[in-house]
Amino acid sequence: MMNLDKKEKEYLISLLKSEPETSFNKKLISRLEKSMKQIKPRSAKRKGLEWQKECCEMIGRITGIEYNRNDDSGEIRSRESSRPGVDIILKGKAAEKFDWKVECKNTKTLSLPEWIRQAANNSEGMDNWLLLIKSPSLPGKKVAVMSINRFEEFSKALCGQ
């Protein structure tokens, strides 16, 4: 998969339009033009919140603590969009069992260095940040990113060391 900026897409469209019209060219032009349309902020926020809630459900399965999408007072909850801090708020037993500071991203374009900085800042100087990404640009569509130090600790614990 390749990410192109707006100028590159516009250039490709102009090249395709200068060629003889074929169904293949029309399809490519249509796909390029569609990819240049901005997602509405409201739609983007809804998409982000849905991914956060999906991550909350996963944490609920991992910890054995029920996540209720309709209960904002539970031990696992999704932070409202555009609020500072971690995206998933953990309290009580959930925080004890799952000591990660979670940042969630659901997007087509990737900004990994920026997101890692954000996740690390939200972990208040500790290495327990966890970045959960959902993107059609990624193989497998969903990935988790963590610090290498935390990965080593986690792996040693799994291997009984």
Secondary structure, 3 states (H helix, E strand, C coil): CCCCCHHHHHHHHHHHHHCCCCHHHHHHHHHHHHHHCCCCHHHHHHHHHHHHHHHHHHHHHHHCCCCCCCCCCCCEEECCCCCCCCCEEECHHHHHHCCCEEEEEECCCCCHHHHHHHHHHHCCCCCCEEEEEECCCCCCCEEEEECHHHHHHHHHHHCCC
